[in-house]
Amino acid sequence: MTHNAPEIPTVAPERRPAAPALRTLVVDDEQLARARLRTLLGDCQAPPAIVAGEAEEGGEALRLLDAQPIDVVLLDIHMPGIDGVELARVLRGRADPLAVVFVTAQANHAVTAFELDAVDYLTKPVRAERLQQALAKAERYLKERRAEQAEAPAESLLIQDRG
């Protein structure tokens, strides 16, 4: 006589929906620096990030930003044309939430960067762990900004008419 044990129902593990990858624009005049960031971003998992575009200078970056949605801009400071500091000033005035992370060999611009609402400031050569931390900060920043925008009352015009 065989004794069959009662079957234990299996429960599928609960899966959280994967966070959407941060759409990232890499802005640096050095091709090798862009390639290094592209490689590092490919390894980032929490939060994941994808390279949505690359630009060698600020004017090109602005055109890309107008053409597609971007979450994070990894921005060098010294570039021909519109430099990183000036580009950050322009980006600060945009209506859409955008996280700016400076990635530069110059440590002496950090104060200026944070005055321009930079989320983080990384010095080259960038380490993978440090980039991952910056992306986590960017993700939190974007969530907060988007929540603020969603809660903001719609603009209205009140007109009182007597009679």
MOVENLIN-V911413 format. One line per field, one symbol per residue. ss: DSSP state (~ for helix, > for strand, _ for the rest). phi: phi as a letter, one per 20 degrees, with the letter a starting at -180 (. if undefined). burial: + if it has 16 or more other C-alpha atoms within 10 Angstrom, else -. A space follows every 10 residues. Layout:
ss: ???
phi: ???
burial: ???
//
This chain:
ss: __________ __________ _>>>>>>___ ~~~~~~~~~~ ~~~_>__>>> >>>>>__~~~ ~~~~~~~___ _>>>>_____ ___~~~~~~~ ~~______>> >>>>__~~~~ ~~~~~____> >>>____~~~ ~~~~~~~~~~ ~~~~~~~~~~ ~_________ ___
phi: .edefffefe dfffdeffff fffddecbfe fffffffgff ffefdcefbc eeacbebfff ffffffebfc ecdecfeebf mfefffffff ffeffffbed cfcbeeeedf ffgffemffb bddffeegff ffffffffff gfffffffff effffbcdcd ceo
burial: ---------- ---------- +++++++++- --++--++-+ +--+--++++ ++++++++-- +--++----+ +++++++++- -++++-++-- ++----++++ ++++-----+ --+--+-+++ ++---+---- ++-++++++- ++--+----- ---------- ---
//
